């Protein structure tokens, strides 16, 4: 296995880990905000879903870049 292949794998794994960590933090903050203001819980949930989708898109882009890079 060459060093380039190892770098691609590590880069893709790091991108996936960072996205998972970010989405976890968003979920945590959304639940805490909903617990503090229950009447706004639906708004916080929708915002969290939208931001999570944007993070997933960036993660997929990063993984594709890592796997295509030479």
MORA-V158088 format. One record per residue. N is the residue number from 1. OMEGA is omega in whole degrees, 0 to 359 (999 if undefined). Layout:
N;OMEGA  N;OMEGA
//
This chain:
1;182  2;181  3;178  4;179  5;178  6;178  7;177  8;182  9;180  10;178  11;179  12;179  13;179  14;179  15;179  16;179  17;180  18;178  19;179  20;178  21;180  22;179  23;176  24;178  25;177  26;178  27;179  28;181  29;179  30;179  31;179  32;179  33;178  34;178  35;179  36;180  37;184  38;181  39;179  40;185  41;179  42;178  43;180  44;180  45;180  46;177  47;180  48;179  49;180  50;180  51;178  52;177  53;177  54;178  55;178  56;178  57;178  58;178  59;179  60;177  61;180  62;179  63;179  64;178  65;179  66;184  67;180  68;184  69;181  70;999
//
